[in-house]
Amino acid sequence: MGLGTHQFRAFELDGLAKELDPDPGWVIVCMIAVGRAAGAPPEGRTRQSVARLRSAPWSSAEEPPDLAH
């Protein structure tokens, strides 16, 4: 779809919580903007692979961490 996301925390929490009225036990902790970028990413910007992002810092990106022990 060509969409991008950006998580942010700078918003008026009390007003938003009043407007959305989350169920008891639920709290608003961040917001995510979804849309198309206004321009291209900065030159030289690199992205990590999904495998790398999902792996633990002490494991390799190719192998998921062993959670059996």
C-alpha positions as a LaTeX table, in Angstrom:
\begin{tabular}{lrrr}
\hline
Residue & $x$ (\AA) & $y$ (\AA) & $z$ (\AA) \\
\hline
Met1 & 0.00 & 0.00 & 0.00 \\
Gly2 & 3.03 & 2.26 & 0.25 \\
Leu3 & 2.07 & 3.54 & 3.69 \\
Gly4 & 4.45 & 4.56 & 6.42 \\
Thr5 & 3.98 & 4.85 & 10.17 \\
His6 & 5.38 & 7.07 & 12.88 \\
Gln7 & 4.87 & 6.48 & 16.59 \\
Phe8 & 4.64 & 9.57 & 18.76 \\
Arg9 & 3.90 & 10.46 & 22.35 \\
Ala10 & 3.40 & 14.24 & 22.17 \\
Phe11 & $-0.37$ & 14.64 & 22.36 \\
Glu12 & $-2.93$ & 15.90 & 24.87 \\
Leu13 & $-3.49$ & 12.68 & 26.82 \\
Asp14 & $-6.30$ & 13.84 & 29.14 \\
Gly15 & $-8.44$ & 15.18 & 26.29 \\
Leu16 & $-7.85$ & 12.11 & 24.14 \\
Ala17 & $-8.66$ & 9.73 & 27.01 \\
Lys18 & $-11.88$ & 11.67 & 27.68 \\
Glu19 & $-12.83$ & 11.56 & 23.98 \\
Leu20 & $-12.03$ & 7.87 & 23.39 \\
Asp21 & $-13.11$ & 6.67 & 26.87 \\
Pro22 & $-11.08$ & 3.43 & 26.96 \\
Asp23 & $-12.50$ & 0.51 & 28.95 \\
Pro24 & $-11.27$ & 0.00 & 32.54 \\
Gly25 & $-7.81$ & $-1.55$ & 32.57 \\
Trp26 & $-6.87$ & 0.01 & 29.21 \\
Val27 & $-4.72$ & 3.13 & 28.91 \\
Ile28 & $-3.51$ & 5.20 & 25.98 \\
Val29 & 0.28 & 5.20 & 25.87 \\
Cys30 & 1.11 & 6.38 & 22.34 \\
Met31 & $-0.34$ & 7.25 & 18.97 \\
Ile32 & 0.68 & 6.11 & 15.51 \\
Ala33 & 0.31 & 8.25 & 12.42 \\
Val34 & $-0.32$ & 6.26 & 9.24 \\
Gly35 & 0.02 & 7.73 & 5.77 \\
Arg36 & 2.29 & 8.50 & 2.89 \\
Ala37 & 5.55 & 10.36 & 3.47 \\
Ala38 & 5.73 & 13.93 & 2.19 \\
Gly39 & 9.18 & 13.27 & 0.75 \\
Ala40 & 11.84 & 10.65 & 0.26 \\
Pro41 & 13.82 & 9.33 & 3.25 \\
Pro42 & 17.05 & 11.22 & 3.96 \\
Glu43 & 20.09 & 10.13 & 1.93 \\
Gly44 & 22.14 & 7.43 & 3.58 \\
Arg45 & 19.31 & 6.23 & 5.78 \\
Thr46 & 19.33 & 2.47 & 6.24 \\
Arg47 & 16.70 & 0.20 & 7.69 \\
Gln48 & 17.18 & $-2.99$ & 9.64 \\
Ser49 & 15.53 & $-6.17$ & 8.39 \\
Val50 & 12.42 & $-7.55$ & 10.09 \\
Ala51 & 14.46 & $-10.61$ & 11.13 \\
Arg52 & 16.99 & $-8.34$ & 12.86 \\
Leu53 & 14.27 & $-6.33$ & 14.62 \\
Arg54 & 12.59 & $-9.51$ & 15.87 \\
Ser55 & 15.79 & $-11.13$ & 17.13 \\
Ala56 & 17.20 & $-10.65$ & 20.60 \\
Pro57 & 20.38 & $-8.56$ & 20.83 \\
Trp58 & 22.42 & $-11.62$ & 21.83 \\
Ser59 & 21.25 & $-13.81$ & 18.93 \\
Ser60 & 21.94 & $-13.68$ & 15.22 \\
Ala61 & 19.35 & $-12.24$ & 12.85 \\
Glu62 & 19.17 & $-15.53$ & 10.97 \\
Glu63 & 18.29 & $-17.68$ & 13.99 \\
Pro64 & 15.42 & $-16.90$ & 16.37 \\
Pro65 & 16.34 & $-17.10$ & 20.05 \\
Asp66 & 15.88 & $-20.51$ & 21.70 \\
Leu67 & 13.11 & $-20.01$ & 24.25 \\
Ala68 & 12.86 & $-23.69$ & 25.21 \\
His69 & 15.18 & $-23.52$ & 28.21 \\
\hline
\end{tabular}
